[in-house]
Structure formats: structure tokens, C-alpha cells
């Protein structure tokens, strides 16, 4: 009974939106898509399943990335400060360095004395002051961050990231901050393919061309009443990867492999990943059937399906509740239970 109810979540909630997104991406099959962690873990599998059922060979790849990791790399690129310091925050400088930039205690102590660490910070109000403080520490920051930057650049090159005229990135959405940071830090033109894009269109930043497309919806911001965006954490929970947040990469010193990857803490979803796999196995099977039978979904259908699941109590069976936990360390919120947050348990 529990397995069947989990399969229904995959078939009725995840499958339609993933089929819709995949059918949009499939219109340009020659694109080499990079699916961004962590939602890209399932987005890439959905696209591959959709194209395989149509007899089309894909050249897509899952790309490890996270805002926090790119924020950390950006500590040695002052041009990134306007992005990384523009998210709201209130707390000590120590807390900011730990949660937003994922620096270790050892690194923080190297950079700042105790008085500086305890200084209260409010962002984005104190953006200029914090940016200046970081610029004053650039030599030390470079010695701390350079090993990660070198390994990550090598990792991107190994995936063919720099071989593309423009890099095609795929994610759920929304503001395109990871795309913006990748273009900024690695000097590449990029196209962001999103389910929902809050900042659609083309723009030039530091000499690079950035394009953002939203296939389901464009232009809305969080809190403006578009339910699939306002309550997107429900979809994010179902599409998360088995690992915690990607936090760092280093060259492997043992010689067993090229890289060592480091991840953040696991939340309840990752500890019970078998539950999510049962949901997504059913979703992928449905996607294959939709593709093989040429069944498509329109925007309005997908929006209705998402909105009904995101607003009505009882749409998610008790057996699925454990997958709806997310971490939100960027905003300093810790772990969020998406169903509790929106009052959807019954």
C-alpha cells in the first residue's frame, strides 16, 4: 500500500512537470546540457529517459554546483560580491562566513580576529562594508580558496564545459544566480534553461552574454502569488539528490581518483532516499510512456497539477512525508519541512 501511494506521487505530481520540461529541452537536441545539482540529478535522468524512449541519443551531464560553493570561490573575485552579499542575512561575521561561504573555523580564524568575527552584520545593508573587509583580505583569501578553484576549473574542463561556444545550463530556476556566478567566475557565455525564470531575457555581464528562459513561466518573483514558484520547495524536495549540498572539491592526493568531493549534512530526505527513489522510479517510467506514445503536456495543465498539489491538504500521502525536508543554510534557516511550512499535512 505504501509503495503504491509513493508511486502515485511520482505519476501524478512529478511525472507531468518533468515530461513537460523534457519535451521543451528536446526541441533543441543538439544542445549539450549541463544539469545543475541538486535538482539536476533527477532532471537529467528525466530528460535522458524522455529522449531514449524516442530513440534519441543525449549528450547531457550532471554538473556539481551550488550557490554556497560558488560564493566561496567568488571570495577571490570581488566582482562577485554584489551577488553573494545581496541575499538577506542578520548575524555575526563568523556566522556569515560559516553558513554563506562555508569557510572552516580554521580559515575564519586565519582571516579575522575575535572582535571582527563577533561583529554584527545585516545584509544587504552592510554590503559595501563587508565587501571592503573581504577585499582587504584578498591575499589570505586567495591562499585558502585557490586549491578549490583550481580543482573545480579542472573538473569543469573534464566535462567539456569550456569546449562549448555557449554553455547550456538546466535547473528548476529561478533567479539564475548559479548561472550568473559560473559565467562571471569562468568567463563563459551561458544559456539558462529553467522551468521558471524570474529574470528572463538576455543581458551582458562583465563581457559575457547571459540568456535565461523559463519554459513554464517567466517574470514572477517569490511572493508575488504564482504558486508553483512561491511553493517551489515542494518540487525541490522531490527532485533532490542523494547527497547533501555540494560544498567543495580538491584534487585527490591518494591517487585513487582525480577528485575528492565534499558534501554538506544530509537531511531526512537523503537519509530516507529509498522513499524518494520509489517516487521517482514511477515518475521516470511514466515519462518513458509519455514520450513513446507522444503524449505531451501544456503549460496550463502543468500549472494546474502543481497548484492543486501545492495548495490542497492531503495531496501527499503520509508515506511520502519524510522526503519533504530541505536545508536552507544560505538564508540561515537550517532545515525546513515543506509540508509543515505550508500546512499541507492531514
DOTOR-938056 format. One line per 10 residues: number of its first residue (from 1); their letters; for each residue x, y, z of C-alpha. Coordinates in Angstrom, 2 decimals. Layout:
% residues N
NUM = A = X Y Z  ...
% end
This chain:
% residues 346
1 = XXXXXXXXXX = 0.00 0.00 0.00  2.78 2.44 0.93  4.72 1.69 -2.25  1.63 2.23 -4.38  0.92 5.59 -2.74  4.54 6.64 -3.36  4.26 5.61 -6.99  1.14 7.75 -7.32  3.11 10.81 -6.15  5.63 10.12 -8.90
11 = XXXXXXXXXX = 2.97 9.56 -11.54  0.64 12.44 -10.67  2.96 15.13 -9.25  6.48 14.64 -10.62  5.88 13.00 -13.99  3.76 15.69 -15.73  6.13 18.56 -14.92  9.22 16.52 -15.83  7.64 15.37 -19.09  6.75 18.97 -19.94
21 = XXXXXXXXXX = 10.24 20.26 -19.13  11.92 17.43 -21.06  9.76 17.98 -24.14  10.85 21.65 -24.18  14.53 20.75 -23.90  14.12 18.06 -26.57  13.26 20.71 -29.15  16.99 21.50 -29.32  18.51 18.00 -29.09  21.93 19.14 -30.32
31 = XXXXXXXXXX = 22.46 21.19 -27.16  24.98 19.79 -24.70  23.02 20.33 -21.50  24.62 20.58 -18.07  22.06 19.78 -15.37  22.85 21.66 -12.18  22.97 19.96 -8.79  20.96 19.08 -6.90  17.63 19.08 -8.72  19.58 18.28 -11.88
41 = XXXXXXXXXX = 20.14 14.78 -10.51  16.56 13.87 -11.48  16.07 16.46 -14.23  18.93 14.87 -16.18  17.53 11.36 -15.71  14.09 12.56 -16.80  15.47 14.16 -19.96  17.54 11.08 -20.76  14.52 8.80 -20.24  12.37 11.03 -22.45
51 = XXXXXXXXXX = 14.90 11.12 -25.29  15.84 7.44 -25.04  12.18 6.47 -25.44  12.20 8.50 -28.68  15.39 6.82 -29.88  17.46 9.99 -29.46  20.98 9.83 -28.03  21.66 12.58 -25.49  24.86 14.41 -24.59  23.73 15.69 -21.22
61 = XXXXXXXXXX = 25.67 15.68 -17.96  25.04 16.24 -14.29  27.13 19.15 -13.02  28.06 19.59 -9.37  27.47 23.18 -8.33  25.86 25.14 -5.51  25.38 28.78 -4.71  27.35 28.47 -1.49  30.31 26.79 -3.19  30.39 29.40 -5.95
71 = XXXXXXXXXX = 30.04 32.15 -3.36  33.14 30.70 -1.70  35.10 30.63 -4.96  33.94 34.19 -5.56  35.65 35.38 -2.38  38.78 35.81 -4.51  36.80 37.59 -7.27  35.49 40.90 -5.84  33.23 41.32 -8.88  31.06 38.56 -7.37
81 = XXXXXXXXXX = 30.42 40.36 -4.08  27.39 42.22 -5.42  25.74 38.82 -5.85  26.93 36.87 -2.81  26.36 39.70 -0.34  22.99 40.74 -1.72  20.96 37.99 -0.03  19.39 38.93 3.29  21.30 38.00 6.44  21.48 39.09 10.06
91 = XXXXXXXXXX = 24.10 37.72 12.42  27.81 37.78 13.19  30.58 37.90 10.61  31.60 34.43 11.83  28.12 33.07 11.10  28.14 34.68 7.66  31.47 33.10 6.75  30.34 29.68 8.01  26.85 29.48 6.51  27.03 31.51 3.32
101 = XXXXXXXXXX = 30.65 30.90 2.31  31.23 27.57 4.07  34.63 28.52 5.42  36.06 26.33 8.16  36.75 27.57 11.69  40.48 27.33 10.95  40.15 29.52 7.86  37.97 32.06 9.64  40.50 32.38 12.46  43.25 32.96 9.90
111 = XXXXXXXXXX = 41.25 35.77 8.32  39.65 37.59 11.25  40.39 38.26 14.90  37.76 37.54 17.56  36.47 41.11 17.58  35.93 41.04 13.81  34.29 37.61 13.96  31.74 38.81 16.52  30.84 41.95 14.55  27.11 42.07 13.77
121 = XXXXXXXXXX = 26.27 42.09 10.05  22.99 42.95 8.33  22.81 42.28 4.60  22.32 43.74 2.11  22.51 46.93 4.24  26.19 46.35 5.10  27.19 45.07 1.65  29.78 47.77 0.94  31.44 47.45 4.34  31.68 43.67 4.14
131 = XXXXXXXXXX = 32.93 43.84 0.53  35.72 46.19 1.58  36.64 43.96 4.50  36.91 40.97 2.16  38.98 42.89 -0.38  41.42 43.82 2.38  41.88 40.08 3.00  42.35 39.05 -0.65  45.91 37.67 -0.30  44.87 35.42 2.59
141 = XXXXXXXXXX = 41.60 34.50 0.90  43.46 33.50 -2.25  45.73 31.13 -0.33  42.64 29.49 1.21  40.39 29.33 -1.88  42.90 28.71 -4.71  43.12 24.88 -4.27  39.34 24.58 -4.63  39.24 26.96 -7.59  41.99 25.06 -9.41
151 = XXXXXXXXXX = 40.35 21.67 -8.84  36.90 22.91 -9.87  38.21 24.52 -13.05  39.88 21.21 -13.91  36.64 19.35 -13.14  34.65 21.66 -15.44  37.21 21.19 -18.20  36.95 17.40 -17.85  33.21 17.65 -18.58  33.78 19.72 -21.71
161 = XXXXXXXXXX = 32.41 22.85 -20.04  34.90 25.14 -21.78  34.51 23.44 -25.18  31.09 24.98 -25.79  30.52 28.23 -27.67  27.88 28.92 -25.05  27.19 26.76 -22.02  23.64 25.40 -21.73  22.63 25.04 -18.08  19.42 23.40 -16.83
171 = XXXXXXXXXX = 17.77 23.93 -13.45  14.34 24.41 -11.92  15.00 28.15 -11.63  14.63 30.83 -10.51  16.80 33.94 -10.40  19.70 32.32 -12.26  22.31 33.04 -9.58  24.31 29.85 -10.22  24.34 30.54 -13.97  25.40 34.13 -13.31
181 = XXXXXXXXXX = 28.20 33.05 -10.99  29.50 30.38 -13.38  29.61 32.91 -16.23  31.21 35.52 -14.01  33.86 33.32 -12.41  34.80 31.33 -15.52  34.25 33.90 -18.26  31.75 31.95 -20.39  28.61 32.87 -22.30  25.66 30.88 -21.00
191 = XXXXXXXXXX = 22.05 29.98 -21.66  19.92 29.03 -18.67  17.00 26.68 -19.32  14.60 26.90 -16.39  11.16 25.65 -15.53  10.52 29.09 -14.01  12.71 32.12 -14.73  12.31 35.21 -12.57  14.74 37.25 -14.69  14.20 36.10 -18.30
201 = XXXXXXXXXX = 15.88 37.56 -21.34  19.39 38.47 -22.42  21.96 40.63 -20.72  25.68 41.26 -20.79  27.68 40.96 -17.60  31.42 41.56 -17.42  31.64 40.99 -21.18  29.71 37.71 -21.16  26.31 37.09 -22.73  23.71 35.55 -20.41
211 = XXXXXXXXXX = 20.33 34.27 -21.62  17.62 32.97 -19.30  14.49 31.15 -20.46  11.55 29.95 -18.37  9.52 27.26 -20.11  6.61 27.12 -17.68  6.59 30.72 -16.50  8.65 33.89 -16.70  8.87 37.16 -14.83  7.35 36.43 -11.42
221 = XXXXXXXXXX = 9.29 36.85 -8.20  8.87 34.98 -4.93  5.89 36.23 -3.01  4.01 37.65 -5.98  1.32 34.98 -5.95  2.48 32.47 -8.57  2.03 29.26 -6.58  4.46 26.98 -8.49  7.20 29.49 -7.61  6.06 30.58 -4.15
231 = XXXXXXXXXX = 5.73 26.94 -3.09  8.53 25.56 -5.24  10.22 23.98 -2.21  7.70 21.13 -2.56  9.02 20.29 -6.03  12.63 20.87 -4.98  12.21 18.31 -2.20  11.04 15.62 -4.61  13.88 16.31 -7.05  16.82 16.43 -4.64
241 = XXXXXXXXXX = 19.96 14.31 -5.00  21.12 11.57 -2.57  23.92 13.78 -1.25  23.93 16.89 0.87  24.75 20.25 -0.65  27.92 20.27 -2.78  30.50 22.15 -0.71  34.00 21.61 -2.04  36.31 19.80 -4.43  40.01 19.04 -4.17
251 = XXXXXXXXXX = 42.47 17.02 -6.18  42.75 13.56 -4.65  46.14 13.18 -3.01  45.86 9.39 -2.63  45.99 8.74 -6.37  42.86 6.56 -6.28  40.78 9.10 -8.19  41.15 12.52 -9.76  38.98 14.46 -7.30  37.65 14.36 -3.79
261 = XXXXXXXXXX = 34.13 15.77 -3.48  32.78 17.14 -0.23  29.12 17.47 0.67  27.14 19.10 3.46  24.94 17.41 6.01  22.17 15.12 4.89  18.61 15.97 5.82  15.79 13.49 6.35  15.22 13.17 2.59  18.74 11.88 1.97
271 = XXXXXXXXXX = 18.62 9.53 4.95  15.43 8.03 3.51  16.40 8.24 -0.13  14.83 4.86 -0.87  11.45 6.54 -0.41  12.28 9.23 -2.94  13.66 6.61 -5.34  10.31 4.79 -5.24  8.55 8.03 -6.17  10.96 8.88 -8.95
281 = XXXXXXXXXX = 11.14 5.38 -10.39  7.42 5.63 -11.09  7.87 9.14 -12.48  10.61 8.03 -14.89  8.53 5.06 -16.07  5.64 7.43 -16.79  7.93 9.83 -18.65  9.12 6.99 -20.90  5.50 6.04 -21.63  4.51 9.64 -22.35
291 = XXXXXXXXXX = 7.45 10.04 -24.72  6.95 6.73 -26.53  3.24 7.46 -27.04  3.89 11.11 -27.94  1.80 12.34 -25.00  2.54 15.98 -24.24  1.52 18.44 -21.54  0.58 22.08 -21.97  1.65 24.87 -19.62  -1.83 25.29 -18.18
301 = XXXXXXXXXX = -2.12 21.58 -17.39  1.19 21.53 -15.55  0.38 24.71 -13.63  -2.97 23.25 -12.54  -1.36 19.99 -11.41  1.36 21.78 -9.45  -1.01 24.31 -7.91  -3.51 21.68 -6.75  -0.75 19.64 -5.08  0.84 22.71 -3.55
311 = XXXXXXXXXX = -2.34 24.23 -2.10  -4.67 21.37 -1.12  -4.26 19.40 2.08  -3.95 15.65 1.76  -2.48 15.52 -1.75  0.71 13.92 -0.44  0.21 10.60 1.40  1.74 10.08 4.83  4.22 7.57 3.38  5.83 10.40 1.38
321 = XXXXXXXXXX = 6.13 12.99 4.16  9.71 12.13 5.05  11.03 13.35 1.68  9.84 16.93 2.14  12.73 18.19 4.28  15.16 20.73 2.81  18.25 22.53 4.01  18.38 26.31 3.63  21.71 27.35 5.10  22.16 30.21 2.62
331 = XXXXXXXXXX = 19.37 32.11 4.34  20.40 30.75 7.73  17.13 28.85 8.12  18.55 25.36 8.78  16.15 22.54 7.89  12.66 23.27 6.57  9.78 20.80 6.32  7.95 21.95 3.21  4.64 20.27 4.08  4.61 21.72 7.60
341 = XXXXXX = 5.62 25.13 6.26  2.57 25.27 4.00  0.20 23.40 6.33  -0.43 20.57 3.86  -0.38 17.57 6.18  -3.68 15.93 7.01
% end
